[in-house]
Amino acid sequence: MQLSSAPQGISAVAGKVPAPCLVLAGVCGIQFGAALAPRVYPQVGSAGVVFLRLLIASVLLCVMWRPRRAALSRMKGAWPAMLGAGTLLAGHHIAFFAAVESNVPLGVVATIEFLGPFTIALAASRRLADLVPACVAAGGVALLSGGGTASLPTGGVVLAALAACCWAGYILISARMARLTDGGQGLAVVFTWAALVSAPYGILHGKTALLDPHVLWVAAVVAVASSVLPYSLNLEALRRIPPRVFGVLTSLEPAAGAVFGLVVLGQHLQRSQWLGIAAVASASAAATLVSSEKEPHARNVSASAVESSAAHEEDSVTTARG
């Protein structure tokens, strides 16, 4: 299906801003939301934040896109894909935020998670030279271990890797979903289902603290900054720039995660870890450029690229996201 335009109010304002700035704003929004969420971990834990973020985002997306019964009935063939995407989205969010809660720095979590969409981009490559980005990324992951006193919690690293797998699966399923749905209505259904899937886990951990005004305020900011705003901005940006440029710009997400982790959470990384983040981001950008050379650029790109970007805590987007 063709890429639908963003809601008119947002589109009118975003239309006056250069497209690359919109993408970078979305990247910053995703990582800012991920950095802000730990402020309420003591009250509701990462599971509570995930549930509230998905719930609030689903309400806002339903208001923005207004899914109607007639439209939903026409998408009967897309329901398995939408429910699968929602389940993977919930799994991704739970794993990502739990990894941050386990004291793995946000920049490291964002980098490991980015390996999911990076693997998809690399899988489309067939030439021997295409293995170079994979080697660079592998070196970057090795550098992330930091060595010395900067050892990372094993459980947190496993959770970040699980988030990467869920994100890769979401991208693959959303590609099918995009062919069967129109605009943001499918995304609203996905977020609603994801909120329902995460509800038992979130309510179990958050209990009555989920109703605390401060918790609700932080969760609302996280939902808007990490989901609703990036999706809308990227939707507008993809109408004006090629997918190749979009993919390269979103490759800055691991670095953005490290910066917001430092500024908001006070997470200091070793020099080797900064180099590892830079290596993975560079490898992702290179893989995006390589894969885009093999097929003609289209101005009307799949809606799955934008729908993927709305889901990242952290998050990452490629054109496949992010």
C-alpha beads as a LAMMPS data file, in Angstrom:
LAMMPS data file: protein, C-alpha beads

322 atoms
320 bonds

1 atom types
1 bond types

-500.0 500.0 xlo xhi
-500.0 500.0 ylo yhi
-500.0 500.0 zlo zhi

Masses

1 110.0

Atoms # bond

1 1 1 0.000 0.000 0.000
2 1 1 1.071 3.562 -0.476
3 1 1 2.485 5.520 2.399
4 1 1 -0.290 7.554 3.972
5 1 1 0.217 11.086 5.140
6 1 1 0.554 11.956 8.793
7 1 1 -2.371 13.517 10.662
8 1 1 -2.949 17.012 9.249
9 1 1 -2.015 19.000 12.368
10 1 1 1.374 17.359 12.732
11 1 1 1.981 17.310 8.993
12 1 1 1.363 21.057 8.693
13 1 1 4.026 21.871 11.272
14 1 1 6.497 19.159 10.234
15 1 1 6.204 20.196 6.592
16 1 1 8.150 23.369 7.367
17 1 1 11.090 21.460 8.888
18 1 1 13.856 19.826 6.774
19 1 1 13.235 16.088 6.502
20 1 1 16.617 15.008 7.988
21 1 1 15.856 17.132 11.057
22 1 1 12.546 15.297 11.467
23 1 1 14.295 11.924 11.450
24 1 1 16.913 13.097 13.954
25 1 1 14.170 14.515 16.173
26 1 1 12.483 11.114 16.110
27 1 1 15.759 9.404 17.022
28 1 1 16.250 11.780 19.950
29 1 1 12.642 11.328 21.065
30 1 1 12.982 7.550 21.192
31 1 1 16.148 7.631 23.271
32 1 1 14.984 10.497 25.501
33 1 1 11.880 8.487 26.380
34 1 1 14.009 5.427 27.141
35 1 1 16.254 7.547 29.391
36 1 1 13.309 9.141 31.194
37 1 1 11.516 5.871 31.995
38 1 1 13.902 4.754 34.802
39 1 1 12.728 7.711 36.908
40 1 1 9.682 5.670 37.923
41 1 1 11.316 2.224 38.066
42 1 1 11.342 2.345 41.893
43 1 1 7.548 2.720 41.933
44 1 1 6.356 0.417 39.137
45 1 1 9.453 -1.282 37.710
46 1 1 10.259 -1.544 34.026
47 1 1 7.213 -3.782 33.461
48 1 1 4.854 -1.110 34.773
49 1 1 6.437 1.547 32.579
50 1 1 6.107 -0.669 29.498
51 1 1 2.426 -1.341 30.170
52 1 1 1.594 2.338 30.713
53 1 1 3.652 3.451 27.714
54 1 1 1.916 1.014 25.384
55 1 1 -1.516 1.764 26.841
56 1 1 -1.163 5.535 26.528
57 1 1 0.397 5.269 23.059
58 1 1 -2.432 3.014 21.884
59 1 1 -5.056 5.496 23.097
60 1 1 -3.298 8.415 21.399
61 1 1 -2.833 6.489 18.142
62 1 1 -6.502 5.459 18.126
63 1 1 -7.470 9.110 18.584
64 1 1 -5.111 10.190 15.787
65 1 1 -6.048 7.516 13.250
66 1 1 -9.610 6.670 14.378
67 1 1 -9.808 3.015 13.311
68 1 1 -13.346 2.353 12.086
69 1 1 -15.244 -0.923 12.055
70 1 1 -15.623 -0.879 8.272
71 1 1 -11.890 -0.362 7.776
72 1 1 -10.996 -3.041 10.325
73 1 1 -13.374 -5.519 8.671
74 1 1 -11.521 -5.013 5.382
75 1 1 -8.274 -5.943 7.119
76 1 1 -9.376 -9.450 8.143
77 1 1 -6.428 -11.033 6.392
78 1 1 -4.053 -8.781 8.299
79 1 1 -5.206 -9.743 11.801
80 1 1 -2.709 -12.618 12.296
81 1 1 0.117 -10.282 11.260
82 1 1 -1.141 -7.441 13.465
83 1 1 -1.521 -9.679 16.513
84 1 1 1.890 -11.231 15.895
85 1 1 3.454 -7.793 15.532
86 1 1 1.778 -6.628 18.741
87 1 1 3.051 -9.658 20.660
88 1 1 6.607 -9.093 19.427
89 1 1 6.326 -5.386 20.178
90 1 1 5.329 -6.118 23.782
91 1 1 8.176 -8.642 24.110
92 1 1 10.639 -6.146 22.685
93 1 1 9.599 -3.383 25.087
94 1 1 9.640 -5.654 28.139
95 1 1 13.101 -7.007 27.294
96 1 1 14.563 -3.603 26.349
97 1 1 13.431 -1.765 29.481
98 1 1 14.302 -4.724 31.728
99 1 1 17.833 -4.660 30.281
100 1 1 18.162 -0.987 31.232
101 1 1 16.744 -1.775 34.685
102 1 1 19.438 -4.439 35.136
103 1 1 22.088 -1.669 35.008
104 1 1 23.233 -2.149 31.433
105 1 1 23.885 1.400 30.097
106 1 1 21.197 2.685 27.736
107 1 1 23.703 3.248 24.918
108 1 1 24.870 -0.372 25.149
109 1 1 21.292 -1.719 25.206
110 1 1 20.356 0.427 22.194
111 1 1 23.435 -0.802 20.325
112 1 1 22.812 -4.505 20.984
113 1 1 19.140 -4.060 20.094
114 1 1 20.146 -2.385 16.834
115 1 1 21.779 -5.643 15.748
116 1 1 18.272 -6.995 15.034
117 1 1 17.409 -4.696 12.119
118 1 1 21.101 -4.659 11.128
119 1 1 20.977 -8.433 10.619
120 1 1 17.916 -8.090 8.390
121 1 1 19.648 -5.467 6.258
122 1 1 22.751 -7.649 6.017
123 1 1 20.754 -10.766 5.129
124 1 1 19.778 -9.175 1.825
125 1 1 23.447 -8.992 0.828
126 1 1 25.090 -11.656 -1.297
127 1 1 28.561 -10.313 -2.154
128 1 1 31.708 -11.121 -0.161
129 1 1 32.342 -7.414 0.340
130 1 1 29.026 -7.180 2.169
131 1 1 30.584 -9.118 5.040
132 1 1 32.690 -6.075 5.947
133 1 1 29.854 -4.337 7.839
134 1 1 29.218 -7.595 9.725
135 1 1 32.862 -7.788 10.797
136 1 1 32.828 -4.150 11.884
137 1 1 29.640 -4.737 13.885
138 1 1 31.122 -7.843 15.519
139 1 1 34.159 -5.819 16.547
140 1 1 31.875 -3.136 17.942
141 1 1 29.985 -5.652 20.063
142 1 1 33.299 -6.979 21.404
143 1 1 34.315 -3.448 22.364
144 1 1 31.020 -2.947 24.194
145 1 1 32.120 -5.442 26.841
146 1 1 34.430 -2.670 28.004
147 1 1 36.829 -5.012 29.743
148 1 1 38.354 -4.331 33.125
149 1 1 35.908 -2.917 35.645
150 1 1 33.221 -2.205 33.063
151 1 1 31.879 -5.754 32.818
152 1 1 28.205 -5.889 31.894
153 1 1 25.515 -7.927 33.694
154 1 1 25.053 -11.148 31.748
155 1 1 21.314 -11.178 32.323
156 1 1 20.984 -7.622 31.009
157 1 1 22.967 -8.428 27.870
158 1 1 20.747 -11.476 27.239
159 1 1 17.649 -9.274 27.622
160 1 1 19.075 -6.746 25.159
161 1 1 19.749 -9.567 22.695
162 1 1 16.177 -10.799 23.179
163 1 1 14.958 -7.273 22.402
164 1 1 17.015 -7.382 19.192
165 1 1 15.403 -10.678 18.168
166 1 1 11.904 -9.386 18.906
167 1 1 12.603 -6.211 16.956
168 1 1 13.852 -8.148 13.940
169 1 1 10.757 -10.341 14.060
170 1 1 8.512 -7.305 14.333
171 1 1 10.072 -5.767 11.231
172 1 1 9.589 -8.940 9.202
173 1 1 5.954 -9.359 10.271
174 1 1 5.148 -5.664 9.840
175 1 1 6.319 -5.884 6.228
176 1 1 3.398 -8.243 5.545
177 1 1 1.068 -6.163 7.688
178 1 1 1.879 -3.038 5.681
179 1 1 0.634 -4.678 2.490
180 1 1 -2.711 -5.452 4.085
181 1 1 -3.445 -2.332 6.144
182 1 1 -3.836 1.342 5.448
183 1 1 -2.137 4.276 7.186
184 1 1 -1.804 4.194 10.954
185 1 1 -4.935 2.151 11.644
186 1 1 -2.988 -1.086 11.660
187 1 1 -0.405 0.441 13.986
188 1 1 -3.156 1.524 16.409
189 1 1 -4.382 -2.093 16.524
190 1 1 -0.828 -3.365 17.053
191 1 1 -0.213 -1.032 19.997
192 1 1 -3.586 -1.866 21.536
193 1 1 -2.848 -5.585 21.391
194 1 1 0.684 -5.017 22.731
195 1 1 -0.785 -3.122 25.698
196 1 1 -3.136 -6.033 26.414
197 1 1 -0.280 -8.558 26.198
198 1 1 1.888 -6.537 28.599
199 1 1 -0.986 -5.788 31.014
200 1 1 -0.726 -8.879 33.303
201 1 1 3.046 -8.484 33.714
202 1 1 2.839 -4.720 34.201
203 1 1 -0.062 -4.791 36.650
204 1 1 1.590 -7.580 38.659
205 1 1 4.707 -5.459 39.170
206 1 1 3.187 -1.970 39.317
207 1 1 0.001 -2.676 41.289
208 1 1 -1.730 0.479 42.588
209 1 1 1.367 2.603 41.953
210 1 1 0.349 2.598 38.278
211 1 1 -2.302 5.165 39.217
212 1 1 0.169 7.555 40.857
213 1 1 -0.048 10.963 39.067
214 1 1 3.746 11.290 38.826
215 1 1 4.049 7.806 37.307
216 1 1 1.264 8.533 34.825
217 1 1 2.855 11.840 33.833
218 1 1 6.258 10.256 33.171
219 1 1 4.661 7.363 31.269
220 1 1 2.695 9.808 29.122
221 1 1 5.849 11.738 28.228
222 1 1 7.630 8.472 27.399
223 1 1 4.714 7.324 25.214
224 1 1 4.594 10.576 23.247
225 1 1 8.373 11.030 22.956
226 1 1 9.192 7.401 22.106
227 1 1 6.178 6.288 20.076
228 1 1 3.642 8.818 18.828
229 1 1 5.996 11.681 17.942
230 1 1 8.720 9.626 16.170
231 1 1 6.127 7.733 14.127
232 1 1 4.468 10.938 12.942
233 1 1 7.748 12.705 12.188
234 1 1 9.203 9.741 10.315
235 1 1 6.009 9.347 8.331
236 1 1 6.353 12.928 7.119
237 1 1 10.121 12.588 6.521
238 1 1 9.737 9.454 4.390
239 1 1 7.531 11.383 2.010
240 1 1 10.491 13.656 1.198
241 1 1 13.713 11.635 1.481
242 1 1 14.812 8.268 0.007
243 1 1 14.747 5.205 2.287
244 1 1 18.554 5.032 1.974
245 1 1 18.978 8.421 3.654
246 1 1 16.382 7.533 6.270
247 1 1 18.239 4.328 7.154
248 1 1 21.590 6.090 7.471
249 1 1 20.144 8.782 9.755
250 1 1 18.499 6.261 12.055
251 1 1 21.845 4.477 12.373
252 1 1 22.725 7.268 14.818
253 1 1 20.333 5.813 17.396
254 1 1 22.936 3.857 19.400
255 1 1 25.005 7.024 19.749
256 1 1 21.893 8.979 20.758
257 1 1 21.150 6.346 23.387
258 1 1 24.646 6.724 24.816
259 1 1 24.351 10.517 24.905
260 1 1 20.953 10.528 26.624
261 1 1 22.148 7.816 28.994
262 1 1 25.014 10.117 29.966
263 1 1 23.008 13.349 30.214
264 1 1 19.786 12.026 31.790
265 1 1 20.952 8.945 33.700
266 1 1 24.581 9.850 34.369
267 1 1 25.833 6.645 32.722
268 1 1 29.507 7.047 31.886
269 1 1 30.981 4.722 29.277
270 1 1 34.587 3.779 28.705
271 1 1 36.329 4.935 25.564
272 1 1 36.246 1.390 24.165
273 1 1 32.475 1.280 24.594
274 1 1 32.026 4.583 22.741
275 1 1 34.142 3.115 19.938
276 1 1 31.969 -0.018 19.944
277 1 1 28.800 2.053 19.612
278 1 1 30.353 4.034 16.755
279 1 1 31.399 0.803 15.032
280 1 1 27.907 -0.718 15.156
281 1 1 26.281 2.525 13.996
282 1 1 28.762 2.804 11.100
283 1 1 28.236 -0.829 10.133
284 1 1 24.475 -0.326 10.105
285 1 1 24.779 2.747 7.903
286 1 1 27.060 0.852 5.518
287 1 1 24.688 -2.120 5.373
288 1 1 21.807 0.233 4.600
289 1 1 23.737 1.821 1.737
290 1 1 24.817 -1.559 0.336
291 1 1 21.328 -3.087 0.421
292 1 1 19.748 0.027 -1.100
293 1 1 22.042 -0.166 -4.124
294 1 1 20.423 -3.445 -5.149
295 1 1 16.936 -2.147 -5.692
296 1 1 15.585 1.098 -7.168
297 1 1 14.744 3.895 -4.749
298 1 1 11.031 4.530 -4.329
299 1 1 9.440 7.657 -2.986
300 1 1 6.343 5.641 -2.004
301 1 1 7.947 3.310 0.529
302 1 1 6.311 0.581 2.535
303 1 1 4.448 1.770 5.616
304 1 1 6.253 -0.930 7.581
305 1 1 9.380 1.206 7.679
306 1 1 7.555 3.888 9.587
307 1 1 5.496 1.501 11.691
308 1 1 8.716 -0.111 12.846
309 1 1 10.158 3.262 13.883
310 1 1 7.190 3.980 16.146
311 1 1 7.924 0.978 18.373
312 1 1 11.630 1.609 19.331
313 1 1 12.410 2.561 23.207
314 1 1 14.968 2.479 22.041
315 1 1 13.922 2.967 20.704
316 1 1 15.931 1.632 16.589
317 1 1 14.573 2.216 13.022
318 1 1 15.610 0.856 9.641
319 1 1 13.854 0.995 6.335
320 1 1 13.112 -2.797 6.268
321 1 1 13.188 0.113 10.394
322 1 1 13.222 2.117 13.373

Bonds

1 1 1 2
2 1 2 3
3 1 3 4
4 1 4 5
5 1 5 6
6 1 6 7
7 1 7 8
8 1 8 9
9 1 9 10
10 1 10 11
11 1 11 12
12 1 12 13
13 1 13 14
14 1 14 15
15 1 15 16
16 1 16 17
17 1 17 18
18 1 18 19
19 1 19 20
20 1 20 21
21 1 21 22
22 1 22 23
23 1 23 24
24 1 24 25
25 1 25 26
26 1 26 27
27 1 27 28
28 1 28 29
29 1 29 30
30 1 30 31
31 1 31 32
32 1 32 33
33 1 33 34
34 1 34 35
35 1 35 36
36 1 36 37
37 1 37 38
38 1 38 39
39 1 39 40
40 1 40 41
41 1 41 42
42 1 42 43
43 1 43 44
44 1 44 45
45 1 45 46
46 1 46 47
47 1 47 48
48 1 48 49
49 1 49 50
50 1 50 51
51 1 51 52
52 1 52 53
53 1 53 54
54 1 54 55
55 1 55 56
56 1 56 57
57 1 57 58
58 1 58 59
59 1 59 60
60 1 60 61
61 1 61 62
62 1 62 63
63 1 63 64
64 1 64 65
65 1 65 66
66 1 66 67
67 1 67 68
68 1 68 69
69 1 69 70
70 1 70 71
71 1 71 72
72 1 72 73
73 1 73 74
74 1 74 75
75 1 75 76
76 1 76 77
77 1 77 78
78 1 78 79
79 1 79 80
80 1 80 81
81 1 81 82
82 1 82 83
83 1 83 84
84 1 84 85
85 1 85 86
86 1 86 87
87 1 87 88
88 1 88 89
89 1 89 90
90 1 90 91
91 1 91 92
92 1 92 93
93 1 93 94
94 1 94 95
95 1 95 96
96 1 96 97
97 1 97 98
98 1 98 99
99 1 99 100
100 1 100 101
101 1 101 102
102 1 102 103
103 1 103 104
104 1 104 105
105 1 105 106
106 1 106 107
107 1 107 108
108 1 108 109
109 1 109 110
110 1 110 111
111 1 111 112
112 1 112 113
113 1 113 114
114 1 114 115
115 1 115 116
116 1 116 117
117 1 117 118
118 1 118 119
119 1 119 120
120 1 120 121
121 1 121 122
122 1 122 123
123 1 123 124
124 1 124 125
125 1 125 126
126 1 126 127
127 1 127 128
128 1 128 129
129 1 129 130
130 1 130 131
131 1 131 132
132 1 132 133
133 1 133 134
134 1 134 135
135 1 135 136
136 1 136 137
137 1 137 138
138 1 138 139
139 1 139 140
140 1 140 141
141 1 141 142
142 1 142 143
143 1 143 144
144 1 144 145
145 1 145 146
146 1 146 147
147 1 147 148
148 1 148 149
149 1 149 150
150 1 150 151
151 1 151 152
152 1 152 153
153 1 153 154
154 1 154 155
155 1 155 156
156 1 156 157
157 1 157 158
158 1 158 159
159 1 159 160
160 1 160 161
161 1 161 162
162 1 162 163
163 1 163 164
164 1 164 165
165 1 165 166
166 1 166 167
167 1 167 168
168 1 168 169
169 1 169 170
170 1 170 171
171 1 171 172
172 1 172 173
173 1 173 174
174 1 174 175
175 1 175 176
176 1 176 177
177 1 177 178
178 1 178 179
179 1 179 180
180 1 180 181
181 1 181 182
182 1 182 183
183 1 183 184
184 1 184 185
185 1 185 186
186 1 186 187
187 1 187 188
188 1 188 189
189 1 189 190
190 1 190 191
191 1 191 192
192 1 192 193
193 1 193 194
194 1 194 195
195 1 195 196
196 1 196 197
197 1 197 198
198 1 198 199
199 1 199 200
200 1 200 201
201 1 201 202
202 1 202 203
203 1 203 204
204 1 204 205
205 1 205 206
206 1 206 207
207 1 207 208
208 1 208 209
209 1 209 210
210 1 210 211
211 1 211 212
212 1 212 213
213 1 213 214
214 1 214 215
215 1 215 216
216 1 216 217
217 1 217 218
218 1 218 219
219 1 219 220
220 1 220 221
221 1 221 222
222 1 222 223
223 1 223 224
224 1 224 225
225 1 225 226
226 1 226 227
227 1 227 228
228 1 228 229
229 1 229 230
230 1 230 231
231 1 231 232
232 1 232 233
233 1 233 234
234 1 234 235
235 1 235 236
236 1 236 237
237 1 237 238
238 1 238 239
239 1 239 240
240 1 240 241
241 1 241 242
242 1 242 243
243 1 243 244
244 1 244 245
245 1 245 246
246 1 246 247
247 1 247 248
248 1 248 249
249 1 249 250
250 1 250 251
251 1 251 252
252 1 252 253
253 1 253 254
254 1 254 255
255 1 255 256
256 1 256 257
257 1 257 258
258 1 258 259
259 1 259 260
260 1 260 261
261 1 261 262
262 1 262 263
263 1 263 264
264 1 264 265
265 1 265 266
266 1 266 267
267 1 267 268
268 1 268 269
269 1 269 270
270 1 270 271
271 1 271 272
272 1 272 273
273 1 273 274
274 1 274 275
275 1 275 276
276 1 276 277
277 1 277 278
278 1 278 279
279 1 279 280
280 1 280 281
281 1 281 282
282 1 282 283
283 1 283 284
284 1 284 285
285 1 285 286
286 1 286 287
287 1 287 288
288 1 288 289
289 1 289 290
290 1 290 291
291 1 291 292
292 1 292 293
293 1 293 294
294 1 294 295
295 1 295 296
296 1 296 297
297 1 297 298
298 1 298 299
299 1 299 300
300 1 300 301
301 1 301 302
302 1 302 303
303 1 303 304
304 1 304 305
305 1 305 306
306 1 306 307
307 1 307 308
308 1 308 309
309 1 309 310
310 1 310 311
311 1 311 312
312 1 312 313
313 1 313 314
314 1 314 315
315 1 315 316
316 1 316 317
317 1 317 318
318 1 318 319
319 1 319 320
320 1 321 322
